[in-house]
Amino acid sequence: MIILNEEQIKNLITIEEAIEVNRDSFVQQATGSAIVPDRISIPVPSQEGATLFKPCKIGGGLGLKVVSVRPNNTDFSTVPGYIFLVDDETGKAKAFMDATYLTALRTAAGSAVATDLLSSPSSSHLLVFGAGLQAQVHIEAMLHVRPSIKFVGIWNRTEKRALDLCSSLSLKYPEVKFKIATNTASDVSSADIIVTATNATKPVFEGDLVKAGAHINGIGSFLPNMQEINSETVKKARIVVDTPLATECGDFVVPHQLSSFDLNTICGQLGDLIQGKIKVRNTDQDVTFFKSVGTAVQDISTAHLIFQNAKRKGVGLSVDM
């Protein structure tokens, strides 16, 4: 068995590789080629969080991801995670790896697949809510699939984190203007692509502000009491989800309980969109919304690719078990 830490993982997979392996994983999920039992979520009220257990068999990858949400962490990731891979043939343990960066990468890769299919090719303004690791990797993934982006606004409850992220990304992408988003109404109404990467329990922007033709990636909420996108926006959007479990988050539960949103209006899963089995955007004026809560097919397929790259390059701590 090999053990891989976060820094090793960062050097073992590129954004482009992650996007392609996740594109394929969504198709395998939609066609039933992958085996994905229901995840188990255990609330941890004392920490305002939860721990999730997510098994999967996809292609040559077989394993389990354990990921926690701990919004009160200060000196450690607020979303720590680990993945355990098992040899398909023997059942023997073959890898244990940190999944903190992997989680952010595979989530951003899924959003990038949806953004590539649904956003305007000429999108120039990206607005991101959140300034953590998910926000950072999402910005990099959005810039990969939409190099037309020239302006990125970042909003965060703690302004310093948004400023720090702007500063670090400005060095990596000098051709892009990064700016703290302070006027939420004007920032939202001018954005071509919006990413919400927060632990919010109330919508991060209010009212019918999203402009015609914009695309939204909502990735922060995963519980019924978590809502990033307001009900008015959800009602008017053309929606695709990563998995049916996405309908259990507050973005859909809240408007559905208010009888202002019919779950049957969701167009379908991203895997179906990739295959051309469903149509989401009908006109250039449609607002599109990709809602992601994360699925084990992404975790295990991405981890399996990282494992293969590590074996090929001789990276990782080898342990006999």
Order of alpha helices (4+ residues) and beta strands (2+ residues): beta-alpha-alpha-beta-beta-beta-beta-beta-alpha-beta-alpha-beta-alpha-beta-alpha-beta-beta-alpha-beta-alpha-beta-alpha-beta-alpha-beta
